[in-house]
Amino acid sequence: MADTPQEFTDLPLDPALFLGLDALGHVQMTPVQAQSLPALLEGRDLIAQAPTGSGKTAAFGLALLHALDPAQIRLQALVLCPTRELADQVAKHIRKLATGIPNLKLSTLTGGMALAPQLASLAQHAPHVVVGTPGRVQELLRKNSLDLRGIRVLVLDEADRMLDMGFEEPIREIVGKTPAKRQTLLFSATYPEEIRAITGRFLRDPVEVTVDGPQQATIEQLFFEVEQAQKPAALAGLLMEHNPESTVVFCNMRRDTEQVVSSLEHLGFSALALHGEMEQRDRDEVLVRFANRSCNVLVASDVAARGLDIHDLGAVINYDLPTDPAAYVHRIGRTGRAGRSGLALTLCTPREAPRTDVLATQLGAPLRWQRAPLAALRARIAPQAATVTLRIDAGRTDKLRPGDIVGALTGDAGLSMEAIGKIDVFPTRSYVAIQRTQADKALARLQAGKIKGRKFRVRRI
């Protein structure tokens, strides 16, 4: 449209929201923001087919904050996400957008976390905004700890993934407890029949927006036909030939993730598995290590990887060709984010070859095939990750901050700032990435010394 606004200042936004946009560095709108925000600020319902990385979080975050009345101490906006990780990311983004709104309370309510603190926080006083997973929100509703009667804006983020994960029944129950006159925003990377059915029941005369992700044109997609027995050698060969700084390898079956990791570790890669049967704490540690670059290959199942928002991902490798073309598009959309170039490599056995014809039709272009480089499967031939992670058994509940860890490492431990990588502080644990060459020294000094004047257990993971 000729009159589509290009900058946020062209919109009739609450002035307080420009502080949040400045804090996040947003100036020009992405296509999904430009096409949806004028209608959202008028209170219209929305269906947006937009992939992760397209700017959709800022779009619905601005819409729900614009509709809020902070003076009313009641729940006014609810965002449902498929996973805890995505909910955490969305909540952080909305909090930054709300920088200019004083006394705004936002609660993140997800499974995998203790219920008691969430109940205590809700009992203290109602939040203005809740970002949560359908299962935990449903549980809190049944305990009469959440009141949705004041909801003005309801957001279903990654609706296709929530349905894939079996959340249709909780979503129906949750939506049934909200006012009929609410504004409903539905975001989905794909638009299958199940989503079409839901839109007819949940939305009123919605505006429809379809946006291709900025990453699609910048991803190099290569396919390699190999026998099943050659896959470990082909995977190792691709990793060594392309040498991406960080890679997610997708397997169709959970049991294969552990086998692939075992093979990669034997060769010397710093690899970890991520699958649906992991304990939440183990899952958190895997994601911390992948984000801080002490693990450079993450081998994941589709279910486990849903909702992951991994920045600067060098490559995606499909160890198995997904059965659904939409799943392929969703997988590779994690590389080449925000205009950067990305790399998607797919191994394909002769048995899987007929599915590639369907995929080529879906993508609207012929697939690019190459010969797979087969690595010699010898122990420790691969480069290790540049950093390792130290875990400190103390966190926010111990009043520990990243600066305290840096102080201990640069003080008693004698490390330079260049040797210290990403620091993550959780309620009861903290993680710090250290250059591999300095890790033993850092560990020994932290174990012998103190952090913030106190002794804590520290170990390498």
Long-range contacts (C-beta under 8 A, 24 or more apart in sequence): 4-34, 4-35, 4-38, 5-29, 5-34, 5-37, 5-38, 6-34, 11-37, 11-38, 11-41, 12-41, 13-41, 13-62, 13-66, 14-65, 14-66, 15-100, 16-100, 16-101, 17-62, 17-65, 17-66, 17-97, 17-100, 17-101, 18-100, 19-99, 19-100, 20-65, 20-96, 20-97, 20-98, 20-99, 20-100, 20-101, 21-58, 21-62, 21-97, 23-96, 23-97, 23-99, 24-58, 24-93, 24-96, 24-97, 26-58, 29-55, 30-54, 30-55, 30-58, 30-211, 30-214, 31-55, 31-211, 31-212, 32-56, 32-59, 32-209, 32-211, 33-58, 33-59, 33-62, 35-209, 35-211, 36-207, 36-209, 37-62, 37-63, 39-207, 40-66, 40-183, 40-185, 41-66, 43-67, 43-183, 44-183, 44-205, 44-206, 44-207, 45-183, 45-184, 45-185, 45-203, 45-204, 45-205, 45-206, 45-207, 46-184, 46-185, 46-186, 46-203, 46-206, 46-207, 46-208, 46-209, 47-186, 47-188, 47-191, 47-199, 47-203, 47-206, 47-207, 47-208, 47-209, 48-185, 48-186, 48-187, 48-188, 48-208, 48-209, 48-210, 48-211, 49-188, 49-189, 49-190, 49-191, 49-209, 49-210, 49-211, 50-187, 50-188, 50-189, 50-209, 50-210, 50-211, 50-213, 51-189, 51-211, 51-212, 51-213, 51-215, 51-216, 51-329, 51-330, 51-333, 52-158, 52-189, 52-213, 52-309, 52-333, 52-334, 53-213, 53-214, 53-215, 53-309, 53-333, 53-337, 53-338, 54-211, 54-213, 54-214, 56-157, 56-187, 57-89, 57-90, 57-93, 57-94, 57-157, 58-93, 58-97, 60-153, 60-155, 60-157, 60-185, 60-187, 61-90, 61-93, 61-94, 61-97, 62-97, 63-153, 63-183, 63-185, 64-94, 64-129, 64-152, 64-153, 64-155, 65-94, 65-97, 65-98, 65-101, 65-104, 65-129, 67-152, 67-153, 67-183, 68-101, 68-104, 68-128, 68-129, 68-152, 70-101, 70-102, 70-103, 70-104, 70-128, 72-128, 72-150, 73-125, 73-126, 73-128, 74-126, 74-128, 74-147, 74-150, 75-126, 75-127, 75-128, 75-129, 75-130, 75-146, 75-147, 75-148, 75-150, 75-151, 76-128, 76-129, 76-150, 76-151, 76-152, 76-153, 77-128, 77-129, 77-130, 77-151, 77-152, 77-153, 77-154, 77-155, 78-129, 78-130, 78-132, 78-137, 78-148, 78-151, 78-153, 78-154, 78-155, 78-174, 78-178, 79-129, 79-130, 79-131, 79-132, 79-155, 79-157, 80-132, 80-133, 80-134, 80-137, 80-154, 80-155, 80-156, 80-157, 80-162, 80-167, 80-171, 80-174, 81-131, 81-132, 81-133, 81-157, 81-158, 81-162, 81-307, 82-133, 82-157, 82-158, 82-161, 82-162, 82-164, 82-165, 82-167, 82-306, 82-307, 83-110, 83-133, 83-161, 83-306, 83-307, 83-308, 84-110, 84-111, 84-112, 84-113, 84-133, 84-280, 84-307, 85-287, 85-307, 85-308, 85-309, 86-157, 86-158, 86-306, 86-307, 86-308, 86-309, 87-131, 87-132, 87-133, 87-307, 89-309, 90-131, 90-157, 91-131, 94-129, 94-131, 98-129, 104-128, 104-129, 105-129, 106-130, 106-131, 107-131, 107-132, 108-132, 109-133, 109-136, 109-137, 109-140, 109-146, 110-136, 111-135, 111-136, 112-280, 112-283, 113-280, 115-139, 118-145, 119-143, 119-145, 122-146, 133-167, 134-162, 134-167, 134-170, 134-171, 134-174, 135-167, 135-170, 137-170, 137-174, 138-170, 138-173, 138-174, 141-173, 141-174, 141-177, 148-174, 148-177, 148-178, 148-179, 149-177, 149-178, 149-179, 150-179, 151-178, 151-179, 151-182, 152-182, 152-183, 153-182, 153-183, 153-184, 153-185, 154-178, 154-182, 154-183, 154-184, 154-185, 155-184, 155-185, 155-186, 155-187, 156-184, 156-185, 156-186, 156-187, 156-188, 156-202, 157-187, 158-187, 158-188, 158-189, 158-306, 158-307, 159-186, 159-187, 159-188, 159-195, 159-198, 160-188, 160-189, 160-190, 160-191, 160-192, 160-194, 160-195, 160-326, 161-189, 161-306, 161-307, 163-192, 163-194, 163-195, 163-198, 164-303, 164-306, 165-303, 165-306, 168-194, 168-198, 171-198, 175-202, 189-326, 189-329, 189-330, 189-333, 190-326, 190-329, 190-330, 192-326, 213-333, 214-337, 214-338, 214-339, 215-333, 215-335, 215-336, 215-337, 215-338, 215-339, 215-340, 215-342, 216-333, 216-336, 218-336, 218-339, 218-340, 218-341, 218-342, 219-332, 219-335, 219-336, 219-341, 219-342, 219-343, 219-344, 220-341, 220-342, 220-343, 220-344, 221-332, 221-344, 221-346, 221-363, 221-367, 221-368, 222-343, 222-344, 222-345, 222-346, 222-368, 222-369, 222-370, 223-345, 223-346, 223-348, 223-356, 223-367, 223-368, 223-369, 223-370, 224-345, 224-346, 224-347, 224-348, 224-369, 224-370, 224-371, 224-372, 225-348, 225-349, 225-350, 225-353, 225-369, 225-372, 226-347, 226-348, 226-349, 226-372, 227-349, 227-350, 228-349, 230-372, 230-374, 231-319, 231-347, 231-349, 232-260, 232-263, 232-377, 233-374, 233-375, 233-376, 233-377, 234-347, 234-372, 234-373, 234-374, 234-375, 235-260, 235-263, 235-264, 235-317, 235-319, 235-347, 236-263, 236-264, 236-267, 236-269, 236-375, 236-377, 236-382, 237-372, 237-373, 237-374, 237-375, 238-317, 238-345, 238-372, 238-373, 239-264, 239-269, 239-297, 239-317, 239-382, 240-373, 240-375, 240-381, 240-382, 241-373, 242-314, 242-315, 242-343, 242-345, 243-383, 244-296, 244-314, 244-315, 244-343, 245-293, 245-296, 245-312, 245-314, 246-290, 246-293, 246-296, 246-297, 246-298, 246-310, 246-312, 246-313, 246-314, 246-315, 247-296, 247-297, 247-298, 247-313, 247-314, 247-315, 247-316, 247-317, 248-298, 248-299, 248-300, 248-305, 248-308, 248-310, 248-313, 248-315, 248-316, 248-317, 248-331, 248-334, 249-297, 249-298, 249-299, 249-300, 249-316, 249-317, 249-318, 249-319, 250-300, 250-301, 250-302, 250-305, 250-316, 250-317, 250-318, 250-319, 250-320, 250-322, 250-331, 251-299, 251-300, 251-301, 251-319, 251-320, 252-301, 252-302, 252-320, 252-322, 252-323, 253-301, 253-320, 254-301, 254-303, 254-304, 256-319, 256-320, 257-299, 257-300, 257-301, 257-304, 260-299, 260-319, 261-299, 263-377, 264-297, 264-299, 264-382, 266-377, 266-379, 267-375, 267-377, 267-378, 267-379, 267-380, 267-381, 267-382, 268-379, 268-380, 268-381, 268-382, 268-383, 268-384, 269-296, 269-297, 269-382, 269-384, 270-294, 270-295, 270-296, 270-297, 270-384, 270-385, 271-295, 271-296, 271-297, 271-298, 271-299, 272-297, 272-298, 272-299, 273-299, 273-300, 274-298, 274-299, 274-300, 274-301, 274-304, 274-305, 275-300, 275-301, 275-303, 275-304, 276-301, 276-303, 276-304, 278-304, 284-426, 285-391, 285-431, 285-461, 288-389, 288-424, 288-431, 289-389, 289-431, 289-461, 291-422, 291-424, 292-387, 292-389, 292-421, 292-422, 292-424, 292-431, 292-433, 293-385, 293-386, 293-387, 293-421, 293-422, 293-433, 294-385, 294-387, 294-388, 294-389, 294-421, 294-433, 295-385, 296-385, 302-327, 302-331, 305-331, 305-334, 308-334, 310-334, 311-337, 312-337, 312-340, 313-337, 313-342, 314-342, 314-343, 315-342, 315-343, 315-344, 315-345, 316-342, 316-343, 316-344, 316-345, 317-344, 317-345, 317-346, 317-347, 318-344, 318-345, 318-346, 318-347, 319-347, 320-347, 320-352, 321-346, 321-347, 321-348, 321-352, 321-355, 321-356, 321-359, 323-355, 325-358, 325-359, 325-362, 325-363, 326-362, 328-359, 329-362, 329-363, 347-372, 384-436, 385-436, 386-435, 386-436, 387-421, 387-433, 387-434, 387-435, 387-436, 387-439, 388-433, 388-434, 388-436, 388-439, 388-460, 389-431, 389-432, 389-433, 389-434, 389-460, 389-461, 390-431, 390-432, 390-434, 390-439, 390-442, 390-443, 390-446, 390-458, 390-459, 390-460, 390-461, 391-429, 391-430, 391-431, 391-458, 391-459, 391-460, 391-461, 392-429, 392-430, 392-431, 392-432, 392-446, 392-451, 392-456, 392-457, 392-458, 393-428, 393-429, 393-456, 393-457, 393-458, 394-428, 394-429, 394-430, 394-451, 394-454, 394-456, 395-425, 395-426, 395-427, 395-428, 395-429, 395-430, 396-425, 396-426, 396-427, 397-427, 397-428, 398-428, 398-454, 398-456, 399-452, 400-425, 400-430, 400-451, 400-452, 401-425, 404-451, 404-452, 405-430, 405-432, 405-451, 407-451, 407-452, 408-446, 408-449, 408-450, 408-451, 408-452, 409-434, 409-442, 409-445, 409-446, 412-445, 412-446, 412-449, 412-450, 413-441, 413-442, 413-445, 413-446, 413-449, 414-441, 414-445, 415-441, 415-442, 431-461
